[in-house]
Amino acid sequence: MTAHFAKRTIVLKGIGVSPGIVSGSVYVITHRIARISRHKLSDKALIREEIIKFSSALESSIKELADIKDKLNDPEGIGPLIIDAHIMILKDEGFIRNTIAHIENEGINAQWALEKTVSRYQEIFKKIEDPYLKERIRDIEDVVQRIFRHLSGIKYDKISDIEEETIIVARDLSPADTIQMKVEKVLGFATDIGGKTSHTTIVARSLGIPAVVGLETITSEVRTDDIIVMDGTSGVVIVNPDQETLKRYEDKKRHHLAMEEDLLSDAFLPAVTKDNYSIGVGANIEFIEEIPSAVLHGANGVGLFRTEFLYVNKERLPTEEEHFLQYKSVIEGDQIKWATIRTFDLGGDKFISDPRLAEEMNPAMGLRAVRYCLRERQSFIIQLRAILRASAYGNTGIMIPMISGVEEIKEVKKIIHEVKQQLISERIPINQQIKLGIMIEVPSAVMMADALAREVDFFSIGTNDLIQYALAIDRVNEHVAYLYRPCHPAVLRLIKQVIDAGHRAGIKVAMCGEMAGDPFCTMILLGLELDGLSMTPLAIPRVKRIIRESTLKEAKELLAQVMNFTRTDEIEPYIKKYMSRRFPQYCVINHE
């Protein structure tokens, strides 16, 4: 151990995606990339043989994933759902057809053909704006790597075989790897690549395994049996820490665990200020398997149920029954009181089964969300029928994304009315008074908020898109991401304008963007008098505690001071200083 501390200490900063602090020895996994061979095939017999090889590798990959699924401890959890998605990719007719076409038409070997197929999909996914959907390329790449390994005959160590307590370090981990982790043995994991919305990250959070991704160089900085400290909240990894650093992080870990236990102890209490101002708090979820976590962390309901996963990685569009069963599962349980289902925020560029649709799309401002729905009405009607049918089983609402003007919502309302009448004529039970809301995420919707408020039952502010559209920046572009500032004075004024317009019209206004779950922003959002906040479940206990320990009066005083500033570099330090002083246990400024 003494010899170990003589090694150079290195501090790496990545993306903290699953909270928790761990320290321990490293197990480095280096098996991720299969080397691709490229060669031409000289005759038809070799081409036929290569197609057979490809088909065999597909079947072996499907069997391998099916075996993994069969051995999972939680057959009802998120793991089987993700394994099924990977198997679906392997069985996708377009994926198979395109690869075989490369082999036959170009006379190339299966690995080369497969590389060409995945490269085409990578080009498509680069154009996708939504971070969650953008990350789905990782699932395709993982599946392709699995096929490559079977074509190459590569064997590798299984994470499920690890018997010692360790922190996994890898260039990347597939969801299948993560699902197989023994929670009692794997203390956490750290990877060179990855993002907040990858399936690997979602699995890590569902298992409660601390994780840091996007570290870029960690696999070249550590070796198996090195000691590291990892903070899954701040994204900091310290390689070869000294004794003082280890002790400091052990203290921090004890504090973190005590804090989380304390926060969860009363997370079920309502978010009501000391002067009796109440805010509804919901969870943003993608999968029904996330509902137990949302309830555990204190969600009153589901403020945003994203439906895009029903469409991704599919050769065909989902049926009405597939939609209905998903929505009914969310709504009918007794664990949540209400759910808001967002209609699909997709465009032609996001259906990988038909790559041609993407070629002329501008993913940020093109044919997406409600625009796509109004053009491809049959798909929209199928989803609306399913939501309305599910509404008979519990308290739910419909939320339409990316509305930019009154014309769009009037057209949507007309379609909904027609669908309702159709279902009534078919004697299918529905909630005829179902609430209809829109996401405010386009600046034109802010300017027209007073008119839009007369057309709907509620607003939900989608800050992720509103900020990037208002500030003309791409939040996933590393060169301008630093300009993505939720506390920019223009953003705060836009939010205030929406809330004021909604309240004048007598409708409720909520927020469902990432800003809603940022504890440093909680008092500002409280001062703006939002009616509801919806966020990732993990953020809920902290935000609710801040609200319960605040007053509306002091929040409005803070807001008044902040609204006097005209520069972001005035607002952000002021808010951080105020919140870290007022709530030192909940709002800690990271100085790592």
N, C-alpha and C positions, 0 to 999 in steps of 0.2 A: 504493500500500500504506500509506503514511504517513497519507493522508487517512482510510483505513479505520479505523485505530486511534483516531481521534478520536471514533468513534461510541461510544455508551453500551454498556458491557458488561452483559450480562444472564445470570444463571444460572437455568436451568430444571431441575426435577427430575421425571423420569418413571419409567417401568418399564424397566429394562435387561433385554432379552429375548434378545439374541444378543451374546456377549461380544466385546470388542475395542475399541481406542481409535483414533480417526481424527480428522484435522483437514483442513479444506479448504473450498473454496467451495461455496455452496448452489445447488441448482436447485429452485425452488419449483413444485410442481404444484398447480394450482387448479381442475382440471376435474372434481372428484369428484361434485358434486351437479347433477342435472338439475332444472330448475324444473318443478313439476307444475301442469298446468292442470286446472280442474274445470268441467265444464259439462254440462247436461242435453241429451238427444237428443230431438228433437221427433217423430220417426216411425220406423217399423220399418226403412225403407231406410237411415237414418242409423245405426241400431243394427247392422244387418248390415255396413255399411261399417266401423264401428268394430271389430267382431269380426275382420274381415279385416285391419285395420291391426294389431291385437294379434297375430294369428297370423303376420303378416309380420315383425313386430318380434322375435317368438320365433325364427323361422327364421333371421333375420339374426344374432341373438345366438348361436345354436347354431353357425352357420357361422363366425362370428368366433372363437369359442373353439376350434373344430376346427382352424382355420388356425393359431392360436397353438400348439396342441398339436403340429401337424405340424412346426413350426419349432424346437421345443425341442432343445437339444443332448444332453439325457440322456433318451432315451425310456424307460429303465427306472427312472428316479428318482421322487421324490415328486411332481414337477410334473404329469405326466400323470394321476396318481391324483386330484389335486385338481381339475384341469380336467374330468375325467370326472364328479366329484361335482357340479360346477356345471352341466354339460350335463344330468345326471340331474334336477337341480332344474327346469331349463327344460322337460324332457319329463315332469315329474311330472303325472299325470292329475288329481290332486286340486287342485294349484296352478292348472292351466289351467282346470279345470271351475269352480272357485270364482270366478275372475276373469271368465270369460264369463258366469256367472250374475249377477254384479253388473251387467254391461253390459246384459244382457237384462231382468232383473227390475226394475232401478232406473232404467233409461234414462239411464245416465251414460257418459261417455267412457272410453276404455281406461286412461288414466293414473290417473284417479280410482278406477276399479275395481281397478287394480293396487295402488294405495295402500291400499285397504280390505283386500285380501287379505294384504298384508305386515303390516299393523297387527294383524290377527288372530294371525298367527304370532308377532309381537313380544310380544303379551300372553301367549302360551303359553310362550315361552322365558324370560320374566321369572320364571316360577315354577320353572324348573329349577335345581336346587341345584348339580350338578356343573359346575365352571368350564369344563372342556373342552367339554361339550355346550352349555353356555350360550353359548359363543362361536360356535357354529355358526350362530346368527342372522346373524352377519356375512356368512357365505357367501350366505345368502338375500338379504340387503340388497344385496350386491354384484351378484348376478344381476339383481335388480329394477332397480338403477341402470343396468345395461347395456341392459335393455329400454327404460327411460325414455329413454335417449340415442337409441335407434333410433326411438322414437316421436316424439321432438322434433327429430331430424335434427342432433343436436349432434356435432361432431367435436372430437377432442382429441389433443394430442401424445402419442406413444407413448414409453414409457420405453426401449424397444428402440432408438429412434433417437438416444439420447444418445451422443455421441462423446467428450466431454471428461470427465476424472476429476472426480467431483462427489459431494456428499452430497445425497440426495434428501430434501426436506421436503414433507409433504403433510398434509391433514386426516386421510386414511386411505389405505392402499394395499390393493388387492385382491390375493389370491394370484396372479391372472393377471398383474398388474403385476409382482409380485416375481419370479415365475418367468422373466419376460422380461428381467430385469436382466442386463446384461453385467457379470459379476463383476469384470472387469479395469477397468471404467469407473466403476461405482457403488461408492464407498468405504464407504457406509453409508446408513441412512435413519432419519428421525425423524418421528413422526406425532403429531397432536393426540389421537387416540383409539387404542384397541386394548388387548389384554391378553396375558398370558403364553401363552395356549393357542389363540390365533387361528391359522388356517391360514397367514396371512401371516408370523407369527412362526415357525411350524414350518419354512416354506420358507427364511426368513432364516438360521435355524440350520443347515439342511441345506446351504446354499450358503456358509456361513461369512461372511456379511455382518453386520457389527456393526449393531445396531438398538436404538433407544429408542422406546417407544410411550407413549401416555397422557400426553403433555406438555401437553395442553389448549390452549395458546395459541401454540405455536411458529409456526404459519402467519401469525399476526398480528404476530409479533416479528421476523421475518426477511424479507428480499427476496432474489431471485436475485442471486448473486455476493457476498453477504455471506460472511464467514468464520465458521465455527463449529468448536468442539471437541466431540467426542461420546465418551462412555464407555459402551459397551454393557453393561458389567458393573454399574456403580453406578447407571446411569440418569441421569447428569448430562450436560446440554448447556450449553455456554457460548457465548453469542452475542457476536461481536465481542471476542474475547479480546485482552488486551495481549500484548506480546512475552514478558514473564516467564511468563505463564500458558501460552502456546504452548510455550515451552521446557520448562516443568515437565511438560506432558502428553506432549511428545515423549520425555522421559526415562522417563515412566511407561509409554509405549507400548513402548519398547525393553525395559524391565523385564518388561512383560506378555508380550511375544513370547518373550523368553528363558525366562521361567518356564513358559509353555505348552509350549515345545519341550522343556524339561528334564523337565516332568511326563509328557509323552507318551513320552519316551525309555525309561522303565521302567514304563509303565502296565500292561504285560502281566504284570508280576511279581505274585505272590500277595499278598494283604493279610494278612501275618503279622507280629505284633509281635516286638520284640526278645527277649521271653521266650517266644516260640513259641506264642502264641494266634492261631488262624486264624479269619478271617471270610470267608464267601463274599460276593462283590460282583457284583450283577447290574444290569441296566438296565431301566428302565421305558420301554416303547415302545407306540406306537399303530399303527405301520405297519411292514410287513416291510422297507420301504426304509430304516428307521433302524438296521437290524442292522449294516451295515458301520461306521457311526459308533460304535455301542456297542462293537464289537470293537476298533476303533482306540483308543478311550478306556479299554480295559482291562476290559470286562465279562467275567466268567466265563460268564455266561448271561443269560437274560431272566427277571428276578425278577417282572415284572408285564407281561403282554401284555394290554392293554385291548382288548376286542372290540366296544365300543359303536359304533365307526365303521361297522361292517357294517350297522347299523340306521338310522343317521341319514340324513335326506334321502331316504328311500325310500318309495315308495307301497306296496310289499309287503315282507313279511319275507324275509330271506335264506334260500336253500335250504340243505339239508344239504351239498350239493356245494360251494357257495360258502364255507361255513364251513370245510369239510375242506381245500380248496385253500389257504386262508389259513394255517391251522394247520400243515399239512404243510410249507409254505414256510418257516415259522419253525423247525420242529423238525428237518427232514432235512438242513439244511446242515451243513458241517463247521466253520463259523466259531464256532458256540456249542456249549457242552457240555450245556446244559439249558434248559428254558423252562417257566415257570408261566403257564398260561392262565387268566385270570379269566373266569368266566361273566358274562354281560352285566349290568351295573349300570344297568338301565333300568326305567322304569315307563311307564304309559300316557301320562303327561304328556310323554314324550320322543319319541313317534311323531307327527311333524308331519302325516302323511298323514291322520290322523283327529283333528282338533282337539277333538272332543267329549269324548274320553277325558280331557282335561286339566282340565275345568272344576271338578271337585270334589276335585282332588288337592292334598294338602300335599306339595310336592316333597321336603322334607327328611325327613318322617316318614310318608309315605304308602305307596302300593302301588308299591314299587320293589325292584330287585335280587332277592334270593332270594324275597321275598314275592310279587313278580310271577311269578317262575318257578314257584312252587308252585301258583299259581292258573291260569296259562296253561301247563299242563304240556307241551302239544305243542311249543310253541316251545322250551322247555327241553330236551326230549328230542332235538329236532333238533340243538341245539348240543352236547349231551352225546355223541350218536352221532358227530358230526364230530370232537370232541376225542379220543374213544376210538379212532376209526379212525386218526387222525393219530399217536396214541401208539405205534403199531407202527413208526414211522419214526425215533424218537429218544427221548431222555430228557425226559419232560414230566410235569407235574402239573396237577391241576385245583384251582382256588381259588374258593371261594364267598364272595361279598361280603355284608356286612350281616347276618350271623347274630346273632340276639339271644338264642337259647336252645337247649337240647338237643333239643327237639321238632323244630325246623327241620332240624338237621343229620341227625337220624335219618331224617326223611322224605326228605331229599336222598339219603342213602345207599341207601335202599330203591329210589328211582328209578334211581340209578346201577347198582345190582345188576341190576335188571330190564333196563336197556339193555344191560349187558354180556352177559347171558344171551341176549338177542335177537340181538346181533351174533355171538355164538358159534354160535348155531343157524343163522345165515345163512352160517357159515363165513367170516366177515370177520375178518382178523387184527387183534388188539388187544393191548396190554400189560395183562394181567389184574392185574398188581401195581401199576398206576399209583397214584401218591401223591395223596391227597386232603387239602386244607388249607382253612382258613377265614381270612378277614380279621377281625381283631379291631378293630372300629371303633365299637361300641356299648357304652356302660358296662355294660349287663347282661351282655354277653359277657365283660367283664373279671371281674365278680363270679362268673360261672359257669365261669371258665377251667379250673379243676381238673376239672370234669365234662366240659367240651367237649374237653379234651386227651385224654380216654380214647376219644373218638370219631373222631379224625382223626390224620393223619400229621405235620402241621406247622401252625404259626400264622404269619400275617404281619400285623403291626400297621399298620393304615392310619391314620396320625396325623392326616391332613387332617380326616377325619370324627370321629375319636375326640376330638380337641381341641375341635371346635365343639360336639359333643354334651355333652361333659363340662363345658364352661364356659358352655354355653347361649348361644352367640353364632353369628351367621351370618358366616362369614369373607368373604363377598362383599358384605356390607352395609357401605358406607363409614362409617356412623355408629358401628358397634361393632367394626369390623375391628381396631382397636387392641388389643382384648381377646384377640385370637387369639395366645396366647403358648405356644409349644412347651415352654418351660422353666418353666411354671407348676408349683409343687410338687405340685399334685394330679395333673397330667398325668404327671410323673415317677413318682409313686407308682403310678399306674395301669399304666404301662409295666412297672415293676418287678414288679408283681403278676402280670402276664401271663407275663413271662419266667420267673419263679420257678415258676409253675404248670406251664408247659410242660416245663421241665427236670425237675421232680419226676416228671412222667409219662413222661419219656424221649423227648420229641419236640423237634424243632428250632423255634426262634422267630426269625423275621426281621422286618424293618421295610421297608415300601415307600412310606411317605408322604414329603412334602417334607423333613421333619426328617432323614431318612436321608442326604440329600445336602448338609446344612448343615455346613460344616467346623467351625464353632464348637461344634457338638453332637457331633462325632465321638468325642471322648474320653469324654464322658458315656455315649454308646451303647456304647462299648467297655467301660467300667466296669460297665455293666449286663449284660455278657456275652451280647449278641445273637449269634446264629449266622450271620446274614446281613443284608446291607443291599442295597436296590435303589433306584436313583435315576436321574435324568436323566443320559444318558451324559456330558455335559460336566462333571459334578461328580465323576466317578469317579476320575480321576488324582489330584486333590488329596486326596480322602478316603483313598485307598489309601496315598498317601505319608505322611499323618499317622499312619495305623495302623502302617506299617512303622517309623516313627521313634519310636513309643511303646512302652511296656510295659503289660501288663495291670495290673501292680502299681500303677503311678502313676495309671492311669485309675480304679482302684478307690478309691484314696486321694482323688482329686478328687471322685468320686461321693459318698463318705462325707461329705466336707465340705459338698457341695451339698445333700445330703439332710437336713442339720441345719437348713437355712434353712426358714422358713415363708412367705416373701414372694417374689414374682417379682422385685420391684425390688431384692432382695438377690442372688438367683440369677443373673440375666442379667448385671449388671455384673461379678460375680465370675468367671463363665465367660469372658466376653469379655476381661477383663484377663488371665486365666490363659492363654487360647489365643493371644492376640496376643503375649504375652511368650514363650510356649513355642514357638510356630510363627509368627514374625513375617512370614515370606515367604508363608505359606499363609492366614493369618487376619488380614486387614487391616481395621481398623475404619474405616469411611468417615466422614470428618468434613466432607465437602463440604456 
